[in-house]
Structure formats: structure tokens, C-alpha cells
């Protein structure tokens, strides 16, 4: 008689991985070794994507603030330097949202920082 080692646990593990690869194509969705490789690659790309997302949003916020500041006739770098000198504790995300949603509030912040 053949000895079965780790039978049900292995089946459950394989089933869990194959279920996670439900939308993959060809053997990548039902051949365990290919599923495993595909999922590892997917997880790596997801990790990288989460880091890139942060970079992309910061770049977007900077572009929005820069556009709002250029409308006032100044430069982004000068504005941020003056904000640091004036000790204004607003991050780029908040400043970007204020510049879009409440332009008059951004105008007041700009006037406070520049003067």
C-alpha cells in the first residue's frame, strides 16, 4: 500500500492557489506549478504597483499645486520654500485638494505664505 504524506492539507493548499488564479489563462489557471509561478509574479507586481501608486499620486499633487501657483505668477519650488520658512504645516495632498476644491482658500494661503 502506498503511503500518503500530507494528502488533504496539500490538496487544500493547491485548491486555494488554483482558486486565486481563477481568471488566468490556459495552464496558468489549473496546473499547480504554473499557477504558483503566476501568482508569485502577480504578487511581486502588486507590491511594486503599490509603491508606484504613492509616487504617482505625489507627482500629481505637485503638478496641481504648481499649476495653481503659476496662475499666481510664481514657481512651485519658491512657494514650497516660502511655506517651509513660514512654518505652514500642510502637506502636498491637502494643498492640492484645497487648490482644486477651494481656490479662494488657496489664494489666502498663498497670500499668507508669500507676504
C-alpha positions, 0 to 999 in steps of 0.5 A: 500500500502506498503511503500518503504524506500530507494528502488533504492539507496539500490538496487544500493548499493547491485548491486555494492557489488554483482558486486565486488564479481563477481568471488566468489563462490556459495552464496558468489557471489549473496546473499547480506549478504554473499557477504558483509561478503566476501568482508569485509574479502577480504578487511581486507586481502588486507590491511594486504597483503599490509603491508606484501608486504613492509616487504617482499620486505625489507627482500629481499633487505637485503638478496641481499645486504648481499649476495653481501657483503659476496662475499666481505668477510664481514657481512651485519650488519658491512657494514650497520654500516660502511655506517651509520658512513660514512654518505652514504645516500642510502637506502636498495632498491637502494643498492640492485638494484645497487648490482644486476644491477651494481656490479662494482658500488657496489664494489666502494661503498663498497670500499668507505664505508669500507676504 
